[in-house]
Structure formats: structure tokens, C-alpha cells
Amino acid sequence: MHRVTECKASPDYRLWLKFDDGLEGSVFLGDLLELVAFRAWRDADQFCRAAVDRRAATVVWDVGIQFDPDILYQDLLSSRAAKEFNSPGLAPEVE
């Protein structure tokens, strides 16, 4: 199980994360705003109240929202892989 050690949320619905193995980076969570469970986040100030629950080792919000740290870890790995693939010189050439 991966453990979140630090986090910081920004008003553009990006969540910066750091995990216990040193992996860090940002994930975009704005896509979740349309889901009823995340309605409280429509107030960006509420989204920015993200905190790390040390016991659960994940990110939580005071409105009862929390994420599985393994899902956040995989989201971060996926977003990093996409950025690396789309870096200049790594994207396939289009003819």
C-alpha cells in the first residue's frame, strides 16, 4: 500500500502529492466535479482544504471525501507517463 505524506490543492483542481517512496507530482481532479459525491468541490476554496490523514495515509477533505492512496498513486504514475510520452522527441511522428 502506498502512503501519501504531503499534499497541496490548488483552485484549478490540481492536487500535488508526495508519497512515502518519494514519488511526487500533480493530478487533475476537476473531472470529478459533475459527480454528486464531489459537489462540495464546486467551491474551489473547499477543494483547497485538502489535508493528509496520517493514520489512513491518504488525502481527505472535511466534507467526508477521501481517496484510496493506491488509486492516487496510479493516477499520478499515469499522468507522468503521459507527459513523458508527449515530450518532444518521444511522441510518434505524424506523416
N, CA, C and O of each residue as an XYZ file, in Angstrom:
380
protein
N       0.840     -1.185      0.000
C       0.000      0.000      0.000
C       0.879      1.240      0.000
O       1.861      1.326      0.738
N       0.513      2.185     -0.830
C       1.239      3.448     -0.903
C       0.674      4.412      0.134
O      -0.512      4.375      0.462
N       1.551      5.275      0.642
C       1.150      6.210      1.683
C       1.422      7.640      1.236
O       2.542      7.974      0.849
N       0.389      8.488      1.292
C       0.554      9.906      0.997
C       1.179     10.562      2.220
O       0.707     10.377      3.342
N       2.252     11.335      1.997
C       2.908     12.023      3.113
C       2.678     13.533      3.084
O       2.741     14.189      4.124
N       2.413     14.090      1.898
C       2.152     15.525      1.768
C       1.175     15.745      0.626
O       1.084     14.940     -0.300
N       0.441     16.858      0.712
C      -0.439     17.229     -0.390
C      -0.679     18.730     -0.357
O      -0.551     19.380      0.681
N      -1.026     19.255     -1.509
C      -1.408     20.661     -1.608
C      -2.379     20.778     -2.775
O      -2.078     20.360     -3.892
N      -3.545     21.350     -2.502
C      -4.573     21.527     -3.524
C      -4.554     22.965     -4.020
O      -4.295     23.892     -3.253
N      -4.830     23.143     -5.301
C      -4.885     24.484     -5.887
C      -6.274     24.736     -6.464
O      -6.997     23.787     -6.767
N      -6.659     26.012     -6.621
C      -8.003     26.349     -7.102
C      -8.332     25.838     -8.503
O      -9.499     25.828     -8.893
N      -7.326     25.415     -9.263
C      -7.586     24.861    -10.603
C      -7.826     23.345    -10.547
O      -7.759     22.657    -11.565
N      -8.101     22.851     -9.361
C      -8.438     21.438     -9.118
C      -7.286     20.490     -9.399
O      -7.489     19.340     -9.789
N      -6.087     20.983     -9.197
C      -4.897     20.124     -9.245
C      -4.501     19.810     -7.813
O      -4.563     20.661     -6.925
N      -4.096     18.576     -7.616
C      -3.676     18.124     -6.302
C      -2.242     17.633     -6.409
O      -1.960     16.641     -7.081
N      -1.330     18.347     -5.732
C       0.066     17.922     -5.689
C       0.191     16.921     -4.543
O      -0.311     17.141     -3.441
N       0.871     15.818     -4.836
C       1.021     14.724     -3.871
C       2.474     14.314     -3.732
O       3.257     14.403     -4.677
N       2.815     13.867     -2.544
C       4.107     13.223     -2.325
C       3.827     11.942     -1.554
O       3.081     11.930     -0.575
N       4.448     10.864     -2.024
C       4.263      9.550     -1.408
C       5.501      9.145     -0.623
O       6.576      9.720     -0.792
N       5.335      8.153      0.231
C       6.413      7.720      1.110
C       7.620      7.150      0.374
O       8.703      7.061      0.953
N       7.457      6.760     -0.893
C       8.595      6.251     -1.655
C       9.298      7.363     -2.448
O      10.232      7.098     -3.206
N       8.837      8.617     -2.263
C       9.469      9.754     -2.931
C       8.771     10.208     -4.198
O       9.071     11.292     -4.697
N       7.848      9.418     -4.739
C       7.111      9.833     -5.928
C       6.300     11.076     -5.596
O       5.620     11.127     -4.572
N       6.375     12.081     -6.471
C       5.587     13.282     -6.264
C       5.184     13.871     -7.599
O       5.828     13.636     -8.621
N       4.115     14.636     -7.574
C       3.617     15.276     -8.773
C       2.162     15.651     -8.594
O       1.596     15.495     -7.512
N       1.559     16.149     -9.667
C       0.179     16.635     -9.610
C      -0.770     15.772    -10.421
O      -0.410     15.218    -11.460
N      -1.992     15.674     -9.916
C      -3.079     15.038    -10.645
C      -4.213     16.053    -10.746
O      -4.376     16.899     -9.867
N      -4.991     15.966    -11.818
C      -6.124     16.851    -12.020
C      -7.388     16.119    -11.591
O      -7.670     15.019    -12.065
N      -8.148     16.739    -10.687
C      -9.366     16.112    -10.177
C     -10.639     16.870    -10.580
O     -11.736     16.525    -10.141
N     -10.488     17.889    -11.406
C     -11.630     18.683    -11.833
C     -12.680     17.906    -12.600
O     -13.839     18.317    -12.655
N     -12.290     16.787    -13.195
C     -13.246     15.958    -13.931
C     -14.320     15.364    -13.020
O     -15.368     14.922    -13.491
N     -14.055     15.356    -11.725
C     -14.992     14.750    -10.780
C     -16.097     15.701    -10.328
O     -17.027     15.270     -9.645
N     -16.023     16.971    -10.686
C     -16.972     17.975    -10.212
C     -18.417     17.676    -10.582
O     -19.331     18.095     -9.871
N     -18.640     16.969    -11.663
C     -20.001     16.675    -12.103
C     -20.648     15.533    -11.316
O     -21.859     15.330    -11.400
N     -19.854     14.796    -10.562
C     -20.391     13.695     -9.773
C     -20.964     14.218     -8.455
O     -20.365     15.088     -7.822
N     -22.096     13.706     -8.047
C     -22.771     14.173     -6.844
C     -21.860     14.098     -5.618
O     -21.879     15.001     -4.781
N     -21.079     13.056     -5.504
C     -20.227     12.866     -4.333
C     -19.188     13.973     -4.159
O     -18.677     14.185     -3.060
N     -18.880     14.674     -5.247
C     -17.851     15.711     -5.198
C     -18.435     17.114     -5.355
O     -17.704     18.060     -5.649
N     -19.733     17.252     -5.164
C     -20.430     18.525     -5.335
C     -19.819     19.635     -4.471
O     -19.772     20.787     -4.904
N     -19.362     19.320     -3.289
C     -18.783     20.334     -2.387
C     -17.581     21.025     -3.010
O     -17.271     22.165     -2.665
N     -16.908     20.349     -3.919
C     -15.723     20.924     -4.556
C     -16.037     22.031     -5.551
O     -15.128     22.725     -6.008
N     -17.300     22.207     -5.890
C     -17.641     23.295     -6.819
C     -17.219     24.629     -6.222
O     -17.025     25.605     -6.946
N     -17.078     24.668     -4.912
C     -16.468     25.798     -4.225
C     -14.968     25.478     -4.163
O     -14.537     24.625     -3.387
N     -14.188     26.171     -4.986
C     -12.753     25.873     -5.078
C     -12.047     26.015     -3.730
O     -11.061     25.326     -3.468
N     -12.548     26.903     -2.878
C     -11.949     27.043     -1.541
C     -12.100     25.742     -0.752
O     -11.206     25.357      0.002
N     -13.230     25.075     -0.932
C     -13.444     23.795     -0.257
C     -12.453     22.755     -0.774
O     -11.891     21.989      0.009
N     -12.241     22.725     -2.078
C     -11.273     21.786     -2.644
C      -9.881     22.033     -2.057
O      -9.138     21.092     -1.778
N      -9.542     23.303     -1.877
C      -8.205     23.664     -1.381
C      -7.982     23.286      0.079
O      -6.874     23.451      0.589
N      -8.993     22.791      0.752
C      -8.858     22.374      2.153
C      -8.386     20.928      2.297
O      -8.558     20.316      3.351
N      -7.808     20.400      1.264
C      -7.289     19.026      1.315
C      -6.226     18.916      2.407
O      -5.458     19.847      2.649
N      -6.206     17.768      3.050
C      -5.219     17.509      4.101
C      -4.846     16.031      4.068
O      -5.570     15.207      3.510
N      -3.721     15.714      4.665
C      -3.301     14.317      4.772
C      -3.782     13.769      6.105
O      -3.496     14.335      7.160
N      -4.507     12.672      6.050
C      -4.878     11.930      7.252
C      -3.718     10.979      7.509
O      -3.536     10.002      6.783
N      -2.943     11.262      8.532
C      -1.716     10.486      8.806
C      -2.027      9.017      9.110
O      -1.263      8.131      8.726
N      -3.118      8.760      9.782
C      -3.453      7.379     10.129
C      -3.840      6.566      8.888
O      -3.404      5.427      8.719
N      -4.666      7.173      8.023
C      -5.095      6.480      6.798
C      -4.088      6.654      5.664
O      -4.152      5.948      4.657
N      -3.150      7.606      5.830
C      -2.099      7.870      4.839
C      -2.672      8.216      3.466
O      -2.179      7.762      2.433
N      -3.727      9.030      3.484
C      -4.325      9.465      2.235
C      -4.821     10.893      2.372
O      -4.720     11.503      3.436
N      -5.357     11.414      1.280
C      -5.868     12.774      1.249
C      -7.345     12.757      1.631
O      -8.112     11.909      1.175
N      -7.725     13.712      2.480
C      -9.109     13.825      2.931
C      -9.555     15.285      2.878
O      -8.740     16.207      2.865
N     -10.862     15.460      2.848
C     -11.472     16.787      2.935
C     -12.468     16.738      4.080
O     -13.029     15.682      4.371
N     -12.689     17.872      4.731
C     -13.563     17.911      5.903
C     -15.044     17.700      5.581
O     -15.875     17.696      6.489
N     -15.380     17.528      4.314
C     -16.766     17.223      3.923
C     -16.973     15.720      3.747
O     -18.000     15.289      3.223
N     -15.999     14.925      4.183
C     -16.141     13.473      4.153
C     -15.576     12.790      2.921
O     -15.758     11.585      2.747
N     -14.898     13.531      2.068
C     -14.307     12.938      0.866
C     -12.904     12.448      1.190
O     -12.123     13.150      1.831
N     -12.595     11.243      0.742
C     -11.226     10.725      0.835
C     -10.986      9.770     -0.321
O     -11.922      9.220     -0.902
N      -9.714      9.587     -0.641
C      -9.346      8.724     -1.759
C      -8.493      7.566     -1.280
O      -7.775      7.673     -0.286
N      -8.582      6.463     -1.999
C      -7.686      5.339     -1.788
C      -6.298      5.801     -2.247
O      -6.156      6.228     -3.393
N      -5.279      5.729     -1.397
C      -3.957      6.208     -1.797
C      -3.372      5.445     -2.984
O      -2.589      6.010     -3.748
N      -3.734      4.180     -3.152
C      -3.224      3.413     -4.290
C      -3.793      3.936     -5.616
O      -3.106      3.930     -6.638
N      -5.042      4.384     -5.590
C      -5.627      4.964     -6.803
C      -4.947      6.277     -7.142
O      -4.644      6.534     -8.308
N      -4.699      7.118     -6.134
C      -3.983      8.373     -6.370
C      -2.581      8.100     -6.926
O      -2.114      8.802     -7.823
N      -1.925      7.088     -6.391
C      -0.581      6.723     -6.853
C      -0.609      6.330     -8.328
O       0.223      6.778     -9.117
N      -1.574      5.489     -8.687
C      -1.681      5.053    -10.087
C      -2.048      6.220    -11.002
O      -1.540      6.305    -12.120
N      -2.921      7.120    -10.546
C      -3.262      8.307    -11.336
C      -2.026      9.163    -11.574
O      -1.816      9.674    -12.674
N      -1.222      9.313    -10.549
C      -0.006     10.113    -10.685
C       0.972      9.446    -11.649
O       1.558     10.119    -12.497
N       1.151      8.142    -11.530
C       2.030      7.428    -12.468
C       1.530      7.569    -13.903
O       2.322      7.781    -14.821
N       0.224      7.454    -14.095
C      -0.359      7.568    -15.439
C      -0.157      8.959    -16.011
O       0.184      9.098    -17.185
N      -0.360      9.984    -15.207
C      -0.201     11.349    -15.713
C       1.264     11.641    -16.021
O       1.561     12.361    -16.973
N       2.168     11.098    -15.238
C       3.600     11.297    -15.507
C       4.011     10.572    -16.785
O       4.787     11.101    -17.581
N       3.492      9.369    -16.977
C       3.827      8.602    -18.175
C       3.317      9.312    -19.421
O       4.004      9.335    -20.443
N       2.126      9.888    -19.351
C       1.564     10.604    -20.498
C       2.416     11.820    -20.831
O       2.664     12.103    -22.003
N       2.872     12.549    -19.797
C       3.723     13.722    -20.037
C       5.042     13.303    -20.666
O       5.528     13.956    -21.590
N       5.624     12.216    -20.169
C       6.903     11.759    -20.722
C       6.743     11.310    -22.164
O       7.609     11.579    -22.996
N       5.650     10.631    -22.469
C       5.418     10.152    -23.829
C       5.233     11.317    -24.789
O       5.672     11.258    -25.938
N       4.583     12.374    -24.320
C       4.304     13.522    -25.177
C       5.419     14.561    -25.178
O       5.270     15.624    -25.781
N       6.521     14.272    -24.520
C       7.653     15.196    -24.543
C       8.254     15.245    -25.934
O       8.177     14.266    -26.676
N       8.854     16.378    -26.299
C       9.480     16.468    -27.635
C      10.479     15.334    -27.835
O      11.287     15.028    -26.958
N      10.403     14.733    -28.990
C      11.311     13.644    -29.322
C      10.780     12.258    -28.956
O      11.313     11.249    -29.419
N       9.748     12.203    -28.140
C       9.216     10.909    -27.741
C       7.876     10.595    -28.398
O       7.494      9.429    -28.498
N       7.177     11.600    -28.835
C       5.884     11.377    -29.485
C       6.127     10.851    -30.891
O       7.068     11.276    -31.561
N       5.283      9.931    -31.338
C       5.466      9.407    -32.697
C       5.224     10.523    -33.725
O       4.364     11.385    -33.544
N       5.982     10.479    -34.768
C       5.846     11.480    -35.835
C       4.629     11.177    -36.684
O       4.317     10.015    -36.945
N       3.948     12.213    -37.110
C       2.791     12.067    -37.964
C       3.205     12.441    -39.373
O       3.791     13.500    -39.603
N       2.896     11.564    -40.309
C       3.277     11.838    -41.712
C       2.175     12.530    -42.447
O       2.319     12.836    -43.631
